[in-house]
Amino acid sequence: MSRLLAAALTVAAAAALAVGAALGVVALLDATPDQPNTPLITYENVGQER
């Protein structure tokens, strides 16, 4: 019975660690500032020529 208890505790600890890691990654991604959406190349619109 002690092996079953140890296995259950190991599974529970691994699940808690995985959830904590996932929440940490999400928190780090939310902490980074958004990058500006500015184009590197701009074209002047001269009429409707193609």
mmCIF file of the N, C-alpha and C atoms, coordinates in Angstrom:
data_MODEL
# 
_entry.id   MODEL 
# 
loop_
_atom_site.group_PDB 
_atom_site.id 
_atom_site.type_symbol 
_atom_site.label_atom_id 
_atom_site.label_alt_id 
_atom_site.label_comp_id 
_atom_site.label_asym_id 
_atom_site.label_entity_id 
_atom_site.label_seq_id 
_atom_site.pdbx_PDB_ins_code 
_atom_site.Cartn_x 
_atom_site.Cartn_y 
_atom_site.Cartn_z 
_atom_site.occupancy 
_atom_site.B_iso_or_equiv 
_atom_site.pdbx_formal_charge 
_atom_site.auth_seq_id 
_atom_site.auth_comp_id 
_atom_site.auth_asym_id 
_atom_site.auth_atom_id 
_atom_site.pdbx_PDB_model_num 
ATOM 1   N N  . MET A 1 1  ? 0.821  -1.192 0.000   1.00 0.00 ? 1  MET A N  1 
ATOM 2   C CA . MET A 1 1  ? 0.000  0.000  0.000   1.00 0.00 ? 1  MET A CA 1 
ATOM 3   C C  . MET A 1 1  ? 0.864  1.256  0.000   1.00 0.00 ? 1  MET A C  1 
ATOM 4   N N  . SER A 1 2  ? 2.055  1.186  0.584   1.00 0.00 ? 2  SER A N  1 
ATOM 5   C CA . SER A 1 2  ? 2.879  2.388  0.629   1.00 0.00 ? 2  SER A CA 1 
ATOM 6   C C  . SER A 1 2  ? 3.413  2.747  -0.761  1.00 0.00 ? 2  SER A C  1 
ATOM 7   N N  . ARG A 1 3  ? 3.617  1.742  -1.623  1.00 0.00 ? 3  ARG A N  1 
ATOM 8   C CA . ARG A 1 3  ? 4.056  2.044  -2.998  1.00 0.00 ? 3  ARG A CA 1 
ATOM 9   C C  . ARG A 1 3  ? 2.949  2.747  -3.767  1.00 0.00 ? 3  ARG A C  1 
ATOM 10  N N  . LEU A 1 4  ? 1.721  2.328  -3.551  1.00 0.00 ? 4  LEU A N  1 
ATOM 11  C CA . LEU A 1 4  ? 0.593  2.962  -4.219  1.00 0.00 ? 4  LEU A CA 1 
ATOM 12  C C  . LEU A 1 4  ? 0.444  4.416  -3.747  1.00 0.00 ? 4  LEU A C  1 
ATOM 13  N N  . LEU A 1 5  ? 0.622  4.638  -2.462  1.00 0.00 ? 5  LEU A N  1 
ATOM 14  C CA . LEU A 1 5  ? 0.546  5.992  -1.918  1.00 0.00 ? 5  LEU A CA 1 
ATOM 15  C C  . LEU A 1 5  ? 1.677  6.852  -2.462  1.00 0.00 ? 5  LEU A C  1 
ATOM 16  N N  . ALA A 1 6  ? 2.885  6.281  -2.535  1.00 0.00 ? 6  ALA A N  1 
ATOM 17  C CA . ALA A 1 6  ? 4.022  7.024  -3.074  1.00 0.00 ? 6  ALA A CA 1 
ATOM 18  C C  . ALA A 1 6  ? 3.799  7.363  -4.545  1.00 0.00 ? 6  ALA A C  1 
ATOM 19  N N  . ALA A 1 7  ? 3.235  6.424  -5.298  1.00 0.00 ? 7  ALA A N  1 
ATOM 20  C CA . ALA A 1 7  ? 2.959  6.682  -6.709  1.00 0.00 ? 7  ALA A CA 1 
ATOM 21  C C  . ALA A 1 7  ? 1.902  7.767  -6.861  1.00 0.00 ? 7  ALA A C  1 
ATOM 22  N N  . ALA A 1 8  ? 0.869  7.723  -6.046  1.00 0.00 ? 8  ALA A N  1 
ATOM 23  C CA . ALA A 1 8  ? -0.184 8.738  -6.111  1.00 0.00 ? 8  ALA A CA 1 
ATOM 24  C C  . ALA A 1 8  ? 0.352  10.110 -5.745  1.00 0.00 ? 8  ALA A C  1 
ATOM 25  N N  . LEU A 1 9  ? 1.198  10.174 -4.736  1.00 0.00 ? 9  LEU A N  1 
ATOM 26  C CA . LEU A 1 9  ? 1.789  11.457 -4.354  1.00 0.00 ? 9  LEU A CA 1 
ATOM 27  C C  . LEU A 1 9  ? 2.726  11.978 -5.434  1.00 0.00 ? 9  LEU A C  1 
ATOM 28  N N  . THR A 1 10 ? 3.447  11.079 -6.079  1.00 0.00 ? 10 THR A N  1 
ATOM 29  C CA . THR A 1 10 ? 4.334  11.487 -7.161  1.00 0.00 ? 10 THR A CA 1 
ATOM 30  C C  . THR A 1 10 ? 3.539  12.051 -8.334  1.00 0.00 ? 10 THR A C  1 
ATOM 31  N N  . VAL A 1 11 ? 2.440  11.391 -8.681  1.00 0.00 ? 11 VAL A N  1 
ATOM 32  C CA . VAL A 1 11 ? 1.587  11.875 -9.770  1.00 0.00 ? 11 VAL A CA 1 
ATOM 33  C C  . VAL A 1 11 ? 0.992  13.233 -9.416  1.00 0.00 ? 11 VAL A C  1 
ATOM 34  N N  . ALA A 1 12 ? 0.537  13.380 -8.185  1.00 0.00 ? 12 ALA A N  1 
ATOM 35  C CA . ALA A 1 12 ? -0.052 14.654 -7.757  1.00 0.00 ? 12 ALA A CA 1 
ATOM 36  C C  . ALA A 1 12 ? 0.997  15.768 -7.772  1.00 0.00 ? 12 ALA A C  1 
ATOM 37  N N  . ALA A 1 13 ? 2.210  15.463 -7.308  1.00 0.00 ? 13 ALA A N  1 
ATOM 38  C CA . ALA A 1 13 ? 3.271  16.472 -7.311  1.00 0.00 ? 13 ALA A CA 1 
ATOM 39  C C  . ALA A 1 13 ? 3.669  16.843 -8.731  1.00 0.00 ? 13 ALA A C  1 
ATOM 40  N N  . ALA A 1 14 ? 3.738  15.873 -9.629  1.00 0.00 ? 14 ALA A N  1 
ATOM 41  C CA . ALA A 1 14 ? 4.083  16.159 -11.020 1.00 0.00 ? 14 ALA A CA 1 
ATOM 42  C C  . ALA A 1 14 ? 3.009  17.008 -11.692 1.00 0.00 ? 14 ALA A C  1 
ATOM 43  N N  . ALA A 1 15 ? 1.746  16.706 -11.394 1.00 0.00 ? 15 ALA A N  1 
ATOM 44  C CA . ALA A 1 15 ? 0.657  17.502 -11.970 1.00 0.00 ? 15 ALA A CA 1 
ATOM 45  C C  . ALA A 1 15 ? 0.691  18.935 -11.442 1.00 0.00 ? 15 ALA A C  1 
ATOM 46  N N  . ALA A 1 16 ? 0.944  19.093 -10.160 1.00 0.00 ? 16 ALA A N  1 
ATOM 47  C CA . ALA A 1 16 ? 1.024  20.437 -9.586  1.00 0.00 ? 16 ALA A CA 1 
ATOM 48  C C  . ALA A 1 16 ? 2.206  21.204 -10.170 1.00 0.00 ? 16 ALA A C  1 
ATOM 49  N N  . LEU A 1 17 ? 3.323  20.532 -10.377 1.00 0.00 ? 17 LEU A N  1 
ATOM 50  C CA . LEU A 1 17 ? 4.485  21.181 -10.970 1.00 0.00 ? 17 LEU A CA 1 
ATOM 51  C C  . LEU A 1 17 ? 4.207  21.591 -12.410 1.00 0.00 ? 17 LEU A C  1 
ATOM 52  N N  . ALA A 1 18 ? 3.515  20.751 -13.165 1.00 0.00 ? 18 ALA A N  1 
ATOM 53  C CA . ALA A 1 18 ? 3.184  21.084 -14.553 1.00 0.00 ? 18 ALA A CA 1 
ATOM 54  C C  . ALA A 1 18 ? 2.234  22.275 -14.618 1.00 0.00 ? 18 ALA A C  1 
ATOM 55  N N  . VAL A 1 19 ? 1.247  22.309 -13.742 1.00 0.00 ? 19 VAL A N  1 
ATOM 56  C CA . VAL A 1 19 ? 0.310  23.435 -13.724 1.00 0.00 ? 19 VAL A CA 1 
ATOM 57  C C  . VAL A 1 19 ? 1.039  24.711 -13.322 1.00 0.00 ? 19 VAL A C  1 
ATOM 58  N N  . GLY A 1 20 ? 1.910  24.625 -12.337 1.00 0.00 ? 20 GLY A N  1 
ATOM 59  C CA . GLY A 1 20 ? 2.677  25.796 -11.923 1.00 0.00 ? 20 GLY A CA 1 
ATOM 60  C C  . GLY A 1 20 ? 3.583  26.306 -13.022 1.00 0.00 ? 20 GLY A C  1 
ATOM 61  N N  . ALA A 1 21 ? 4.223  25.401 -13.748 1.00 0.00 ? 21 ALA A N  1 
ATOM 62  C CA . ALA A 1 21 ? 5.085  25.816 -14.851 1.00 0.00 ? 21 ALA A CA 1 
ATOM 63  C C  . ALA A 1 21 ? 4.276  26.477 -15.957 1.00 0.00 ? 21 ALA A C  1 
ATOM 64  N N  . ALA A 1 22 ? 3.110  25.929 -16.258 1.00 0.00 ? 22 ALA A N  1 
ATOM 65  C CA . ALA A 1 22 ? 2.257  26.518 -17.294 1.00 0.00 ? 22 ALA A CA 1 
ATOM 66  C C  . ALA A 1 22 ? 1.793  27.915 -16.891 1.00 0.00 ? 22 ALA A C  1 
ATOM 67  N N  . LEU A 1 23 ? 1.407  28.081 -15.646 1.00 0.00 ? 23 LEU A N  1 
ATOM 68  C CA . LEU A 1 23 ? 0.986  29.406 -15.184 1.00 0.00 ? 23 LEU A CA 1 
ATOM 69  C C  . LEU A 1 23 ? 2.148  30.386 -15.180 1.00 0.00 ? 23 LEU A C  1 
ATOM 70  N N  . GLY A 1 24 ? 3.338  29.907 -14.863 1.00 0.00 ? 24 GLY A N  1 
ATOM 71  C CA . GLY A 1 24 ? 4.515  30.773 -14.900 1.00 0.00 ? 24 GLY A CA 1 
ATOM 72  C C  . GLY A 1 24 ? 4.841  31.231 -16.303 1.00 0.00 ? 24 GLY A C  1 
ATOM 73  N N  . VAL A 1 25 ? 4.724  30.336 -17.275 1.00 0.00 ? 25 VAL A N  1 
ATOM 74  C CA . VAL A 1 25 ? 4.988  30.714 -18.671 1.00 0.00 ? 25 VAL A CA 1 
ATOM 75  C C  . VAL A 1 25 ? 3.962  31.735 -19.139 1.00 0.00 ? 25 VAL A C  1 
ATOM 76  N N  . VAL A 1 26 ? 2.707  31.531 -18.790 1.00 0.00 ? 26 VAL A N  1 
ATOM 77  C CA . VAL A 1 26 ? 1.670  32.489 -19.179 1.00 0.00 ? 26 VAL A CA 1 
ATOM 78  C C  . VAL A 1 26 ? 1.932  33.839 -18.532 1.00 0.00 ? 26 VAL A C  1 
ATOM 79  N N  . ALA A 1 27 ? 2.350  33.852 -17.279 1.00 0.00 ? 27 ALA A N  1 
ATOM 80  C CA . ALA A 1 27 ? 2.638  35.118 -16.600 1.00 0.00 ? 27 ALA A CA 1 
ATOM 81  C C  . ALA A 1 27 ? 3.818  35.828 -17.256 1.00 0.00 ? 27 ALA A C  1 
ATOM 82  N N  . LEU A 1 28 ? 4.840  35.073 -17.658 1.00 0.00 ? 28 LEU A N  1 
ATOM 83  C CA . LEU A 1 28 ? 5.981  35.693 -18.332 1.00 0.00 ? 28 LEU A CA 1 
ATOM 84  C C  . LEU A 1 28 ? 5.585  36.255 -19.693 1.00 0.00 ? 28 LEU A C  1 
ATOM 85  N N  . LEU A 1 29 ? 4.737  35.555 -20.413 1.00 0.00 ? 29 LEU A N  1 
ATOM 86  C CA . LEU A 1 29 ? 4.310  36.057 -21.718 1.00 0.00 ? 29 LEU A CA 1 
ATOM 87  C C  . LEU A 1 29 ? 3.440  37.302 -21.575 1.00 0.00 ? 29 LEU A C  1 
ATOM 88  N N  . ASP A 1 30 ? 2.635  37.372 -20.533 1.00 0.00 ? 30 ASP A N  1 
ATOM 89  C CA . ASP A 1 30 ? 1.818  38.566 -20.317 1.00 0.00 ? 30 ASP A CA 1 
ATOM 90  C C  . ASP A 1 30 ? 2.660  39.739 -19.841 1.00 0.00 ? 30 ASP A C  1 
ATOM 91  N N  . ALA A 1 31 ? 3.809  39.482 -19.247 1.00 0.00 ? 31 ALA A N  1 
ATOM 92  C CA . ALA A 1 31 ? 4.643  40.554 -18.713 1.00 0.00 ? 31 ALA A CA 1 
ATOM 93  C C  . ALA A 1 31 ? 5.444  41.252 -19.798 1.00 0.00 ? 31 ALA A C  1 
ATOM 94  N N  . THR A 1 32 ? 5.659  40.606 -20.939 1.00 0.00 ? 32 THR A N  1 
ATOM 95  C CA . THR A 1 32 ? 6.443  41.236 -21.999 1.00 0.00 ? 32 THR A CA 1 
ATOM 96  C C  . THR A 1 32 ? 5.594  42.271 -22.713 1.00 0.00 ? 32 THR A C  1 
ATOM 97  N N  . PRO A 1 33 ? 6.162  43.426 -23.013 1.00 0.00 ? 33 PRO A N  1 
ATOM 98  C CA . PRO A 1 33 ? 5.373  44.466 -23.687 1.00 0.00 ? 33 PRO A CA 1 
ATOM 99  C C  . PRO A 1 33 ? 5.092  44.092 -25.135 1.00 0.00 ? 33 PRO A C  1 
ATOM 100 N N  . ASP A 1 34 ? 3.981  44.596 -25.640 1.00 0.00 ? 34 ASP A N  1 
ATOM 101 C CA . ASP A 1 34 ? 3.634  44.347 -27.036 1.00 0.00 ? 34 ASP A CA 1 
ATOM 102 C C  . ASP A 1 34 ? 4.571  45.129 -27.943 1.00 0.00 ? 34 ASP A C  1 
ATOM 103 N N  . GLN A 1 35 ? 4.923  44.517 -29.042 1.00 0.00 ? 35 GLN A N  1 
ATOM 104 C CA . GLN A 1 35 ? 5.787  45.176 -30.005 1.00 0.00 ? 35 GLN A CA 1 
ATOM 105 C C  . GLN A 1 35 ? 4.948  46.090 -30.881 1.00 0.00 ? 35 GLN A C  1 
ATOM 106 N N  . PRO A 1 36 ? 5.509  47.240 -31.270 1.00 0.00 ? 36 PRO A N  1 
ATOM 107 C CA . PRO A 1 36 ? 4.744  48.131 -32.138 1.00 0.00 ? 36 PRO A CA 1 
ATOM 108 C C  . PRO A 1 36 ? 4.549  47.506 -33.520 1.00 0.00 ? 36 PRO A C  1 
ATOM 109 N N  . ASN A 1 37 ? 3.416  47.754 -34.083 1.00 0.00 ? 37 ASN A N  1 
ATOM 110 C CA . ASN A 1 37 ? 3.076  47.184 -35.379 1.00 0.00 ? 37 ASN A CA 1 
ATOM 111 C C  . ASN A 1 37 ? 3.333  48.233 -36.466 1.00 0.00 ? 37 ASN A C  1 
ATOM 112 N N  . THR A 1 38 ? 4.606  48.546 -36.691 1.00 0.00 ? 38 THR A N  1 
ATOM 113 C CA . THR A 1 38 ? 4.954  49.514 -37.716 1.00 0.00 ? 38 THR A CA 1 
ATOM 114 C C  . THR A 1 38 ? 5.595  48.781 -38.882 1.00 0.00 ? 38 THR A C  1 
ATOM 115 N N  . PRO A 1 39 ? 5.135  49.058 -40.097 1.00 0.00 ? 39 PRO A N  1 
ATOM 116 C CA . PRO A 1 39 ? 5.698  48.361 -41.252 1.00 0.00 ? 39 PRO A CA 1 
ATOM 117 C C  . PRO A 1 39 ? 7.118  48.845 -41.544 1.00 0.00 ? 39 PRO A C  1 
ATOM 118 N N  . LEU A 1 40 ? 7.931  47.938 -42.048 1.00 0.00 ? 40 LEU A N  1 
ATOM 119 C CA . LEU A 1 40 ? 9.299  48.298 -42.406 1.00 0.00 ? 40 LEU A CA 1 
ATOM 120 C C  . LEU A 1 40 ? 9.355  49.015 -43.746 1.00 0.00 ? 40 LEU A C  1 
ATOM 121 N N  . ILE A 1 41 ? 8.415  48.705 -44.629 1.00 0.00 ? 41 ILE A N  1 
ATOM 122 C CA . ILE A 1 41 ? 8.377  49.312 -45.952 1.00 0.00 ? 41 ILE A CA 1 
ATOM 123 C C  . ILE A 1 41 ? 7.004  49.931 -46.138 1.00 0.00 ? 41 ILE A C  1 
ATOM 124 N N  . THR A 1 42 ? 6.973  51.174 -46.609 1.00 0.00 ? 42 THR A N  1 
ATOM 125 C CA . THR A 1 42 ? 5.704  51.822 -46.912 1.00 0.00 ? 42 THR A CA 1 
ATOM 126 C C  . THR A 1 42 ? 5.704  52.222 -48.384 1.00 0.00 ? 42 THR A C  1 
ATOM 127 N N  . TYR A 1 43 ? 4.561  52.131 -48.989 1.00 0.00 ? 43 TYR A N  1 
ATOM 128 C CA . TYR A 1 43 ? 4.394  52.515 -50.384 1.00 0.00 ? 43 TYR A CA 1 
ATOM 129 C C  . TYR A 1 43 ? 3.440  53.692 -50.451 1.00 0.00 ? 43 TYR A C  1 
ATOM 130 N N  . GLU A 1 44 ? 3.770  54.668 -51.289 1.00 0.00 ? 44 GLU A N  1 
ATOM 131 C CA . GLU A 1 44 ? 2.886  55.798 -51.466 1.00 0.00 ? 44 GLU A CA 1 
ATOM 132 C C  . GLU A 1 44 ? 1.820  55.412 -52.472 1.00 0.00 ? 44 GLU A C  1 
ATOM 133 N N  . ASN A 1 45 ? 0.593  55.724 -52.152 1.00 0.00 ? 45 ASN A N  1 
ATOM 134 C CA . ASN A 1 45 ? -0.514 55.439 -53.060 1.00 0.00 ? 45 ASN A CA 1 
ATOM 135 C C  . ASN A 1 45 ? -0.666 56.616 -54.010 1.00 0.00 ? 45 ASN A C  1 
ATOM 136 N N  . VAL A 1 46 ? -0.293 56.417 -55.271 1.00 0.00 ? 46 VAL A N  1 
ATOM 137 C CA . VAL A 1 46 ? -0.441 57.440 -56.290 1.00 0.00 ? 46 VAL A CA 1 
ATOM 138 C C  . VAL A 1 46 ? -1.532 56.983 -57.237 1.00 0.00 ? 46 VAL A C  1 
ATOM 139 N N  . GLY A 1 47 ? -2.747 57.457 -57.034 1.00 0.00 ? 47 GLY A N  1 
ATOM 140 C CA . GLY A 1 47 ? -3.856 57.034 -57.865 1.00 0.00 ? 47 GLY A CA 1 
ATOM 141 C C  . GLY A 1 47 ? -4.222 55.596 -57.600 1.00 0.00 ? 47 GLY A C  1 
ATOM 142 N N  . GLN A 1 48 ? -4.833 54.968 -58.593 1.00 0.00 ? 48 GLN A N  1 
ATOM 143 C CA . GLN A 1 48 ? -5.230 53.564 -58.460 1.00 0.00 ? 48 GLN A CA 1 
ATOM 144 C C  . GLN A 1 48 ? -4.499 52.701 -59.481 1.00 0.00 ? 48 GLN A C  1 
ATOM 145 N N  . GLU A 1 49 ? -3.278 53.064 -59.818 1.00 0.00 ? 49 GLU A N  1 
ATOM 146 C CA . GLU A 1 49 ? -2.522 52.333 -60.817 1.00 0.00 ? 49 GLU A CA 1 
ATOM 147 C C  . GLU A 1 49 ? -2.046 50.988 -60.260 1.00 0.00 ? 49 GLU A C  1 
ATOM 148 N N  . ARG A 1 50 ? -2.010 49.995 -61.150 1.00 0.00 ? 50 ARG A N  1 
ATOM 149 C CA . ARG A 1 50 ? -1.499 48.676 -60.761 1.00 0.00 ? 50 ARG A CA 1 
ATOM 150 C C  . ARG A 1 50 ? -0.520 48.201 -61.769 1.00 0.00 ? 50 ARG A C  1 
# 
